[in-house]
Amino acid sequence: MNKQTILSEKASVAHWAENKKSISNHKWFAPLKEGSWGTGDVISHFIVWDEFLLEHRLPYIMNHEPFPAFKIDVQKMNQDASDYARAGISKEQLIDEFTSIRSKLVQMINSIPEERFDSMHQIGSRSLTLNDYFMGLIEHDQKHMQEIDDFLNDDEMKQ
């Protein structure tokens, strides 16, 4: 995967999310499967993790520095994302907020020189290329997008 593919993949999620503004309010928080999040929760989850990347990962990548060692409470971050989505923000506002933060993320990734994508970066005790790091993030985006699309397509089939 090269820089342009990474940029395209990360930007495409914002376009995908824009198309979710037409989801009914009833379906917006309906669990994608038993015991799981709804679409609104996932969109908010994207926001929280994009903010994390912008604040706690990309500045270190930009400065050729290893990521600082600190405890990440993934469960709390995810719960906070869900709570935020359900605190009264409209579907349209949440999607607009996501597309704005994703645009900032794409711009920051774009500012990384192309040759750096094949270089190794220290992440905790692991070393991996930026290409591999961003590929993992893209796979995460795609997993959630597929879950939502499958839910919405399955729901349409039942009607």
N, C-alpha and C positions, 0 to 999 in steps of 0.2 A: 504494500500500500504506500502510495506517495503522498506528499503534502496536499496536492490538489484534490486527490480522492478523499483525504481526511476532511478537508474544508467542505467539499461538496456533501459528504455524508453528514457532517455535523449540521450544516445549514439546512439540509433537507428535512430534518426533524421539525424545524420551525414551520416550514411550509406544510408539513403533514399536520401539525397541531392546529394551524389556521383552519384547516378543513374540519376540525372537530367542533367548531363553534356552533354547528347546526345540530349537535347532539341534543336530544331533549333533556330537560332538567332532571327528569326521572332517571334516565340512563347515565347521567353525568357521574353520580355516586354509586350506581348499582355495582355490586361486586363483579369483577371480571370472571371470577370463579368462586366457589364457596370459600369463605373466610379470607378473601383477598381485597385489595384496594379496588376503587373505581377509577374511571378515567381521570377525574379531577385530582385525585390523590397522586396519580402517576405524573400528571403535568406539573404539579407542585413539587414532586420528588425531583423532576428534571431541574427545576429552578434551584432548589437547595444544593444539588450536586454541581450545577454550573457555577453557582456562587462560590462553592468550596474550591473548585478548580481555579477560578479567577483570583481568589484570595490566598489560597494555601498551596497551590501547585505551580501555576504558570509563572508567577514572579520568580520562583526558584529555577524553573527551567530557563527562563529568559536570562538569568544571571549565572548560569552554569553551576548552580549550587545544588547539593543534595537536599532532599526534602527534610525539614526538621522533624525530629522525633517528637511526636505528641500523640496522645491517645485520641482516637476518633471513635465517638459513640455513634456508630452507624444506626443502631436501633432508635436512639433519641432523635437523630437528624431525620430519619424517615417518619417518625411519629410527629415531629414538629411540622414536617411538610404536609402530612395528612391533616393535622389540626388547622394549619393555615388555610388549606383549600376549603375546609368546612366551616371557617369562621365568618363567612358572609361575603367573601369576595365573589363577584360574578364570574361566570364561566368565561365571558369575553375578556374581563380584566385579567384573569389568571393567565389565559392564553397570550394576551398582549404582553404581560409581564415576562412570560417565558420567552416569547419571540425576541423581546428586547435584550434579555440577559444572554440568550443564545447568540444573538448578533454580536454582542460584546465579546463573547467567548471565541467566536469564529474570527473576529478582527484580531484578537490577541494571538490566536494560533497562527494566523496569516503573517504576523510580524516576526515569527520565528524563522530564521534563515533556513532555506531548504536543506542545506547540507547537515543541519543539526538533527534531522529526522532519522538519520541512520546512525547517529552517535548514541553511545550508551549513557544512561542516566541512572543514578543510584536512587532506589526507592526502598527505604528500609534496608534490609539485608540483601535485597535483590538488585541486580543490574539488568536493565532492558533498554531497548532502543525506544525513542519517542514514537516511532512508527508502531511498535508493539503496544506501547502504553495507550496510544490513541485508538488503536484497533480494539483493545479491550473495552474502552469507553463506547465505541461505536456499536460493538456487539451488545452491550448493555442497553443502549438506546433501542436497537433493533428488537431485542427480546421484548421490551415493554410495548413497543409499537405493535408488534405482532400479536401480543396478548389482547390489546385493545381492538385491533382490527378483527381478530378472530371472534371476540365477544360481540362486536357490533354486527359482523356478518352473520353469526349464528343467530343473533336476536332477530335480524331481518328475515332469516329463513323461517323462523317460527311464526312470523306474522302473516 
